[in-house]
């Protein structure tokens, strides 16, 4: 939730309107909002602020710290869902979710943008290694001087669906996330990290046809990637300005 009542209620109201049968757990990182439980029938978890101070101090955008991973995997262990959908407070629900994800981790896809993200990818490729292809892309390991993009795609932001298979394949490798946080603290982006973890552990990863991004996103078609603009017919829209 990240202690923003107006944004949290906007996400809850729209999501429950179109998907009333999907249960929701909200993490409250600092605000007092007991009425949300009764009004929307949610489970509320109270805890500390999950924002990563490291990335925020460098003005490189919002991200979560290691506690986010602990909570996320804890909920997966508790409920063991077929899919767990991650909703940030900038996700708008446009309609009922009707298209199933086809990857272990699926959501809006982005090419690596800020230099921090590029450095994280290079860290995993050079020091942890063995990243798996995304969306069937034929050659994800081209050198940066040849192309800056082929292996540098990620999801993991709001509107991403994480399958039961993702948690099973990655749960014993969370020490790699801790190591990355310790080694790359100033460039820790949770969405990039969770994508790298998934690829390292052999998860399938790619776009989800029912999730889009207001800034545009990437979709994989026949082993090639293509840039798509915002798609209003998708059930979920990330980066919605609330």
C-alpha positions as a Python dict, from the first residue, in 0.01 Angstrom:
ca = {
    (1, 'X'): (0, 0, 0),
    (2, 'X'): (280, 240, 90),
    (3, 'X'): (72, 458, 327),
    (4, 'X'): (-137, 642, 70),
    (5, 'X'): (-506, 605, 150),
    (6, 'X'): (-647, 775, -160),
    (7, 'X'): (-442, 567, -401),
    (8, 'X'): (-503, 245, -211),
    (9, 'X'): (-878, 294, -209),
    (10, 'X'): (-880, 382, -579),
    (11, 'X'): (-707, 52, -660),
    (12, 'X'): (-932, -148, -426),
    (13, 'X'): (-1256, 9, -548),
    (14, 'X'): (-1180, -51, -917),
    (15, 'X'): (-1043, -399, -870),
    (16, 'X'): (-1328, -523, -649),
    (17, 'X'): (-1584, -371, -887),
    (18, 'X'): (-1465, -585, -1177),
    (19, 'X'): (-1318, -886, -993),
    (20, 'X'): (-1527, -937, -678),
    (21, 'X'): (-1436, -1306, -645),
    (22, 'X'): (-1060, -1251, -617),
    (23, 'X'): (-939, -1218, -257),
    (24, 'X'): (-709, -926, -171),
    (25, 'X'): (-441, -879, 92),
    (26, 'X'): (-323, -523, 153),
    (27, 'X'): (8, -433, 312),
    (28, 'X'): (-23, -114, 518),
    (29, 'X'): (314, 55, 539),
    (30, 'X'): (239, 336, 778),
    (31, 'X'): (-116, 471, 754),
    (32, 'X'): (-419, 395, 971),
    (33, 'X'): (-705, 260, 759),
    (34, 'X'): (-912, 4, 951),
    (35, 'X'): (-1232, 82, 756),
    (36, 'X'): (-1083, -64, 437),
    (37, 'X'): (-1115, -413, 587),
    (38, 'X'): (-1488, -384, 643),
    (39, 'X'): (-1564, -186, 329),
    (40, 'X'): (-1377, -410, 84),
    (41, 'X'): (-1351, -741, 269),
    (42, 'X'): (-973, -752, 254),
    (43, 'X'): (-700, -891, 474),
    (44, 'X'): (-480, -613, 613),
    (45, 'X'): (-117, -662, 712),
    (46, 'X'): (46, -391, 922),
    (47, 'X'): (418, -335, 896),
    (48, 'X'): (702, -91, 839),
    (49, 'X'): (747, 119, 529),
    (50, 'X'): (875, -105, 249),
    (51, 'X'): (1030, 171, 39),
    (52, 'X'): (1397, 118, -37),
    (53, 'X'): (1577, 423, 98),
    (54, 'X'): (1876, 343, -120),
    (55, 'X'): (1712, 403, -456),
    (56, 'X'): (1499, 692, -332),
    (57, 'X'): (1805, 877, -207),
    (58, 'X'): (1946, 859, -559),
    (59, 'X'): (1619, 988, -709),
    (60, 'X'): (1600, 681, -929),
    (61, 'X'): (1235, 606, -868),
    (62, 'X'): (1035, 404, -620),
    (63, 'X'): (1136, 54, -521),
    (64, 'X'): (1090, -189, -233),
    (65, 'X'): (1344, -329, 10),
    (66, 'X'): (1414, -687, 119),
    (67, 'X'): (1109, -693, 348),
    (68, 'X'): (890, -686, 37),
    (69, 'X'): (1032, -1024, -66),
    (70, 'X'): (973, -1168, 283),
    (71, 'X'): (607, -1060, 281),
    (72, 'X'): (548, -1170, -76),
    (73, 'X'): (685, -1520, -28),
    (74, 'X'): (513, -1545, 310),
    (75, 'X'): (174, -1484, 150),
    (76, 'X'): (248, -1737, -124),
    (77, 'X'): (334, -2000, 138),
    (78, 'X'): (22, -1919, 341),
    (79, 'X'): (-229, -1934, 54),
    (80, 'X'): (-49, -2137, -216),
    (81, 'X'): (-253, -1974, -496),
    (82, 'X'): (-238, -2076, -859),
    (83, 'X'): (-141, -1715, -933),
    (84, 'X'): (-68, -1423, -704),
    (85, 'X'): (-132, -1082, -856),
    (86, 'X'): (83, -791, -742),
    (87, 'X'): (-104, -458, -735),
    (88, 'X'): (82, -136, -668),
    (89, 'X'): (-103, 186, -593),
    (90, 'X'): (-64, 302, -952),
    (91, 'X'): (-266, 17, -1106),
    (92, 'X'): (-610, 84, -1252),
    (93, 'X'): (-847, -204, -1317),
    (94, 'X'): (-1033, -142, -1643),
    (95, 'X'): (-1240, -459, -1636),
    (96, 'X'): (-1267, -822, -1541),
    (97, 'X'): (-954, -1034, -1582),
    (98, 'X'): (-1039, -1281, -1860),
    (99, 'X'): (-703, -1384, -2007),
    (100, 'X'): (-486, -1630, -1816),
    (101, 'X'): (-111, -1565, -1796),
    (102, 'X'): (98, -1811, -1996),
    (103, 'X'): (429, -1759, -1814),
    (104, 'X'): (548, -1833, -1461),
    (105, 'X'): (584, -1457, -1413),
    (106, 'X'): (382, -1238, -1650),
    (107, 'X'): (295, -871, -1661),
    (108, 'X'): (374, -541, -1830),
    (109, 'X'): (720, -573, -1986),
    (110, 'X'): (977, -295, -2008),
    (111, 'X'): (1318, -259, -2158),
    (112, 'X'): (1582, -157, -1904),
    (113, 'X'): (1576, 217, -1867),
    (114, 'X'): (1782, 395, -1603),
    (115, 'X'): (2148, 314, -1564),
    (116, 'X'): (2072, 151, -1230),
    (117, 'X'): (1868, -118, -1404),
    (118, 'X'): (2141, -181, -1658),
    (119, 'X'): (2395, -225, -1381),
    (120, 'X'): (2171, -478, -1203),
    (121, 'X'): (2132, -685, -1519),
    (122, 'X'): (2505, -688, -1572),
    (123, 'X'): (2555, -791, -1209),
    (124, 'X'): (2333, -1097, -1252),
    (125, 'X'): (2480, -1188, -1590),
    (126, 'X'): (2844, -1150, -1483),
    (127, 'X'): (2841, -1263, -1121),
    (128, 'X'): (2543, -1497, -1088),
    (129, 'X'): (2502, -1587, -1455),
    (130, 'X'): (2274, -1840, -1620),
    (131, 'X'): (1978, -1612, -1698),
    (132, 'X'): (1706, -1777, -1902),
    (133, 'X'): (1548, -1627, -2216),
    (134, 'X'): (1241, -1406, -2191),
    (135, 'X'): (933, -1473, -2401),
    (136, 'X'): (1125, -1719, -2616),
    (137, 'X'): (1368, -1452, -2731),
    (138, 'X'): (1633, -1635, -2932),
    (139, 'X'): (1951, -1469, -2807),
    (140, 'X'): (1928, -1304, -2465),
    (141, 'X'): (2304, -1287, -2401),
    (142, 'X'): (2433, -1050, -2667),
    (143, 'X'): (2708, -824, -2542),
    (144, 'X'): (2611, -472, -2445),
    (145, 'X'): (2831, -320, -2716),
    (146, 'X'): (2635, -520, -2975),
    (147, 'X'): (2296, -431, -2832),
    (148, 'X'): (2187, -283, -2500),
    (149, 'X'): (1847, -451, -2499),
    (150, 'X'): (1805, -821, -2588),
    (151, 'X'): (1851, -969, -2240),
    (152, 'X'): (1747, -654, -2056),
    (153, 'X'): (1369, -688, -2027),
    (154, 'X'): (1181, -710, -1702),
    (155, 'X'): (838, -726, -1545),
    (156, 'X'): (756, -746, -1173),
    (157, 'X'): (587, -407, -1141),
    (158, 'X'): (220, -353, -1054),
    (159, 'X'): (-5, -570, -1268),
    (160, 'X'): (229, -871, -1265),
    (161, 'X'): (99, -1224, -1203),
    (162, 'X'): (329, -1465, -1019),
    (163, 'X'): (244, -1834, -1058),
    (164, 'X'): (274, -2113, -804),
    (165, 'X'): (555, -2249, -1021),
    (166, 'X'): (747, -1922, -982),
    (167, 'X'): (748, -1948, -604),
    (168, 'X'): (840, -2318, -612),
    (169, 'X'): (1132, -2258, -847),
    (170, 'X'): (1272, -1953, -669),
    (171, 'X'): (1203, -2000, -296),
    (172, 'X'): (1538, -2165, -224),
    (173, 'X'): (1736, -1893, -404),
    (174, 'X'): (1634, -1586, -206),
    (175, 'X'): (1987, -1561, -67),
    (176, 'X'): (2084, -1435, -413),
    (177, 'X'): (1844, -1143, -366),
    (178, 'X'): (2002, -1066, -29),
    (179, 'X'): (2348, -1081, -184),
    (180, 'X'): (2239, -848, -462),
    (181, 'X'): (2095, -604, -210),
    (182, 'X'): (2421, -602, -17),
    (183, 'X'): (2639, -569, -326),
    (184, 'X'): (2418, -333, -527),
    (185, 'X'): (2228, -144, -257),
    (186, 'X'): (2233, 187, -442),
    (187, 'X'): (2073, 30, -750),
    (188, 'X'): (1820, -209, -596),
    (189, 'X'): (1503, -217, -807),
    (190, 'X'): (1269, -491, -685),
    (191, 'X'): (1100, -545, -1025),
    (192, 'X'): (1431, -590, -1206),
    (193, 'X'): (1563, -812, -926),
    (194, 'X'): (1260, -1041, -917),
    (195, 'X'): (1279, -1077, -1297),
    (196, 'X'): (1647, -1168, -1278),
    (197, 'X'): (1575, -1418, -999),
    (198, 'X'): (1300, -1578, -1208),
    (199, 'X'): (1526, -1611, -1510),
    (200, 'X'): (1814, -1748, -1306),
    (201, 'X'): (1585, -2018, -1161),
    (202, 'X'): (1454, -2128, -1499),
    (203, 'X'): (1111, -1964, -1480),
    (204, 'X'): (929, -1869, -1795),
    (205, 'X'): (879, -1493, -1808),
    (206, 'X'): (702, -1263, -2049),
    (207, 'X'): (415, -1027, -2116),
    (208, 'X'): (55, -1080, -2009),
    (209, 'X'): (-215, -1001, -2264),
    (210, 'X'): (-449, -865, -1995),
    (211, 'X'): (-196, -617, -1851),
    (212, 'X'): (-66, -296, -2005),
    (213, 'X'): (124, 18, -1906),
    (214, 'X'): (19, 376, -1968),
    (215, 'X'): (375, 449, -2087),
    (216, 'X'): (363, 162, -2337),
    (217, 'X'): (514, -184, -2296),
    (218, 'X'): (680, -470, -2481),
    (219, 'X'): (512, -783, -2615),
    (220, 'X'): (677, -1095, -2754),
    (221, 'X'): (539, -1241, -3076),
    (222, 'X'): (709, -1531, -3258),
    (223, 'X'): (1037, -1489, -3068),
    (224, 'X'): (1056, -1118, -3148),
    (225, 'X'): (976, -821, -2926),
    (226, 'X'): (758, -529, -3027),
    (227, 'X'): (673, -201, -2857),
    (228, 'X'): (303, -151, -2789),
    (229, 'X'): (129, 170, -2678),
    (230, 'X'): (-113, 179, -2387),
    (231, 'X'): (-393, -74, -2450),
    (232, 'X'): (-716, 40, -2276),
    (233, 'X'): (-891, -292, -2340),
    (234, 'X'): (-655, -472, -2100),
    (235, 'X'): (-796, -548, -1756),
    (236, 'X'): (-499, -394, -1570),
    (237, 'X'): (-311, -74, -1640),
    (238, 'X'): (17, 4, -1463),
    (239, 'X'): (154, 358, -1411),
    (240, 'X'): (-191, 508, -1385),
    (241, 'X'): (-166, 856, -1236),
    (242, 'X'): (-404, 868, -942),
}
